[in-house]
Amino acid sequence: MRSITAACLLLALLFSSCAKKPDAAGRRKIAGIVFQEDQFFRLVLFGMRDAAARGGAELLEANSEGKPDREIQLINTYIAGGVDAIVVSPLSAKASVIALSHARAKGITVITYNTNVEGDIASSYLESDQTALGRSTGTAAREYIAQRLGGKANIALLAFRSQAPEQSTMRVSGFKEEVMKLPGVSIVAEQDAWLAEQAVRRGGDLLTAHPDLDMLWGANEGATVGAVMAVKNAAKAGRVAVFGTDTGEQIAGFLLSDDGILQAVTGQQPYEIGSRAVETALAVLKGERVDKAQSLPGVLLSRGDPEGVKKFAARLKELNR
């Protein structure tokens, strides 16, 4: 009889140790993981911080720095630390599965944003429609080519396939889908350069290798910034136009400058993504039902709408308080 009672007590203790409960102060612990340091992820973190503060939760911030091994290490550290939820932009739909499956098996709520993983691991996934982001800027570029270049253009693309292949591919395909509606458009080169310093070098090389280039398109913030700087360094303002994806204070400044290089970008809503991701994690922890997929629309910013750009820049300044 005593052995049965002891066994029951042991099972009760094991069950209670697995259950996720608030700490002594009633706060939940949420790990917020980004994969690089740029304007987008800074705003994501600001959104996470504000949502965590509103929800009375503790936010543990980390950056995987685009390294799969570091992502695994961070997730395992948070599992060992007993966090209640992990909010993460995974580096790969496939390679990130094992570590996050381990977290889920330990009773940790997983919320993904920006990028997702295969399988039924995440309780919810928050995203901007990546194909639509590329398509939006592609539409603006197609209109520019039709109106300013007589329907013909040689375009080079700067993407980030080796960093986040699924996301990069969707943005590239969306952009191509629109610009290639014009029979006079040719994609003369596609290269990876997602950091600004990379993109300055690659963009400069492309401008040298293709003297008849009419346009550069950047698939993310770093590529867009680098493409603008490459055109400026090559003294080809007015001859080579730049279009891009993602936004930031520097990009807003480029759109408002009088050099005429950057024409349009389509940005996400990173602050809102970060905020909603943490709010969703807290809702799941409370036992509330949440949507499995949540999509936020992109925002087109264009040189042709300076007031819209100024309004966006003012909002960024407010968030970067």
TIPALUM-266824 format. One record per residue (C-alpha): residue in one letter; x, y, z. Coordinates in steps of 0.02 Angstrom, whole numbers, padded with zeros to 5 digits, always signed. Layout:
// TIPALUM-266824
aXYZ...
END
This chain:
// TIPALUM-266824
m+00000+00000+00000r+00143+00118+00045s+00230+00082-00120i+00072+00125-00216t+00053+00288-00120a+00236+00331-00150a+00217+00294-00334c+00066+00407-00346l+00158+00547-00257l+00305+00527-00377l+00191+00536-00528a+00108+00691-00457l+00276+00774-00432l+00333+00730-00608f+00172+00797-00682s+00183+00960-00585s+00364+00984-00639c+00314+00969-00823a+00167+01087-00809k+00203+01267-00858k+00153+01387-00721p+00189+01572-00691d+00336+01612-00578a+00317+01674-00400a+00278+01848-00465g+00143+01778-00580r+00245+01812-00738r+00268+01700-00887k+00440+01680-00965i+00444+01705-01154a+00599+01685-01262g+00602+01801-01413i+00727+01748-01547v+00778+01848-01701f+00908+01794-01830q+00998+01955-01874e+01024+02134-01818d+00933+02254-01933q+00791+02378-01931f+00659+02244-01960f+00710+02135-01814r+00742+02283-01700l+00561+02335-01726v+00504+02155-01701l+00592+02158-01531f+00514+02325-01486g+00344+02250-01522m+00385+02097-01418r+00444+02203-01271d+00289+02310-01268a+00172+02160-01280a+00267+02069-01143a+00258+02222-01031r+00071+02240-01061g+00045+02056-01024g+00152+02054-00867a+00276+01931-00945e+00466+01922-00941l+00545+01930-01113l+00713+01844-01141e+00792+01912-01301a+00916+01823-01412n+00990+01829-01587s+01037+01669-01680e+01145+01775-01799g+01091+01670-01947k+01185+01518-01879p+01090+01353-01867d+01203+01287-01728r+01174+01443-01624e+00986+01431-01651i+00988+01252-01585q+01097+01304-01437l+00979+01447-01392i+00824+01338-01401n+00904+01202-01294t+00959+01333-01167y+00782+01400-01155i+00712+01225-01137a+00832+01192-00993g+00785+01360-00918g+00601+01314-00915v+00528+01453-01020d+00342+01449-01052a+00350+01498-01236i+00474+01521-01377v+00435+01654-01508v+00554+01629-01653s+00589+01665-01835p+00664+01495-01882l+00813+01489-01998s+00745+01341-02097a+00577+01258-02124k+00664+01089-02109a+00825+01110-02011s+00742+01202-01866v+00614+01064-01838i+00712+00951-01719a+00753+01081-01586l+00579+01159-01590s+00498+00986-01584h+00599+00953-01428a+00534+01114-01351r+00355+01070-01395a+00377+00896-01320k+00430+00980-01158g+00266+01075-01150i+00336+01240-01214t+00222+01342-01326v+00304+01380-01494i+00252+01532-01596t+00339+01565-01761y+00343+01728-01858n+00420+01789-02021t+00473+01610-02063n+00394+01444-02014v+00439+01261-01991e+00363+01105-02064g+00241+01002-01963d+00119+01043-01825i+00245+01120-01706a+00195+01303-01695s+00032+01346-01609s+00023+01495-01726y+00125+01570-01868l+00127+01757-01902e+00187+01819-02069s+00183+01944-02206d+00138+01858-02368q+00315+01844-02437t+00262+01816-02617a+00146+01966-02605l+00289+02075-02540g+00391+02037-02696r+00239+02054-02808s+00195+02226-02738t+00366+02299-02779g+00367+02203-02943t+00206+02291-02993a+00283+02461-02954a+00440+02415-03052r+00337+02354-03200e+00242+02518-03206y+00406+02615-03197i+00478+02514-03342a+00322+02537-03447q+00311+02724-03416r+00494+02775-03406l+00593+02644-03503g+00479+02606-03648g+00436+02433-03581k+00616+02366-03589a+00739+02338-03447n+00887+02233-03393i+00869+02190-03209a+00987+02113-03080l+00922+02038-02918l+01004+02034-02746a+00924+01901-02638f+00960+01798-02480r+00929+01619-02534s+01079+01547-02442q+01019+01628-02280a+00830+01594-02285p+00793+01496-02445e+00605+01480-02429q+00573+01663-02391s+00695+01728-02520t+00624+01616-02656m+00447+01677-02623r+00497+01860-02632v+00598+01833-02791s+00459+01736-02875g+00331+01870-02832f+00441+02008-02904k+00479+01909-03062e+00297+01865-03086e+00255+02049-03108v+00404+02120-03204m+00409+01975-03326k+00235+02020-03385l+00328+02142-03497p+00408+02049-03643g+00551+02174-03650v+00614+02132-03475s+00768+02023-03447i+00837+01960-03281v+01023+01965-03315a+01088+01909-03145e+01032+01840-02975q+01152+01842-02829d+01145+01830-02640a+01189+01985-02538w+01074+02015-02389l+01189+02127-02286a+01218+02306-02343e+01407+02289-02354q+01389+02131-02459a+01262+02213-02572v+01372+02366-02603r+01510+02252-02668r+01397+02135-02766g+01296+02280-02836g+01455+02367-02891d+01516+02208-02976l+01350+02188-03066l+01354+02368-03128t+01528+02338-03197a+01487+02170-03275h+01324+02234-03352p+01351+02413-03412d+01178+02409-03492l+01092+02371-03326d+00933+02473-03297m+00877+02413-03126l+00931+02330-02965w+00806+02248-02848g+00846+02205-02667a+00751+02063-02584n+00775+02131-02408e+00830+02287-02314g+01017+02258-02325a+01011+02215-02510t+00908+02370-02547v+01022+02487-02449g+01177+02411-02530a+01102+02424-02705v+01068+02610-02681m+01245+02639-02618a+01318+02540-02763v+01225+02646-02891k+01279+02804-02801n+01461+02748-02794a+01459+02707-02979a+01388+02880-03019k+01240+02800-03109a+01100+02895-03025g+00969+02932-03156r+01029+02786-03264v+00999+02639-03146a+00844+02633-03035v+00830+02532-02874f+00675+02444-02806g+00671+02341-02648t+00589+02250-02506d+00582+02295-02320t+00592+02466-02244g+00689+02570-02118e+00739+02748-02077q+00882+02744-02201i+00771+02677-02339a+00641+02811-02304g+00779+02940-02320f+00831+02866-02488l+00652+02881-02551l+00646+03064-02500s+00818+03110-02570d+00835+03206-02733d+00956+03082-02814g+00813+02984-02891i+00893+02813-02860l+00773+02719-02747q+00599+02718-02823a+00490+02605-02715v+00495+02471-02580t+00366+02359-02500g+00387+02344-02313q+00319+02230-02180q+00245+02282-02012p+00380+02215-01895y+00324+02302-01736e+00149+02234-01758i+00218+02060-01798g+00323+02056-01639s+00183+02124-01532r+00053+02004-01598a+00171+01855-01585v+00195+01881-01398e+00010+01918-01372t-00029+01755-01461a+00094+01659-01351l+00012+01729-01194a-00161+01686-01261v-00109+01505-01292l-00036+01495-01116k-00204+01553-01048g-00291+01413-01142e-00370+01527-01270r-00396+01474-01450v-00290+01564-01581d-00282+01562-01770k-00156+01439-01837a-00097+01565-01967q-00102+01754-01955s-00055+01865-02102l-00016+02051-02099p-00020+02152-02260g+00134+02237-02331v+00150+02425-02354l+00209+02503-02519l+00316+02659-02501s+00351+02755-02660r+00452+02906-02715g+00290+02964-02796d+00205+02977-02625p+00325+03080-02517e+00190+03119-02388g+00161+02934-02361v+00348+02907-02339k+00359+03051-02215k+00214+02980-02114f+00299+02811-02111a+00465+02889-02057a+00378+02981-01915r+00303+02817-01855l+00475+02735-01859k+00548+02876-01756e+00409+02855-01630l+00441+02668-01616n+00630+02691-01604r+00607+02789-01445
END
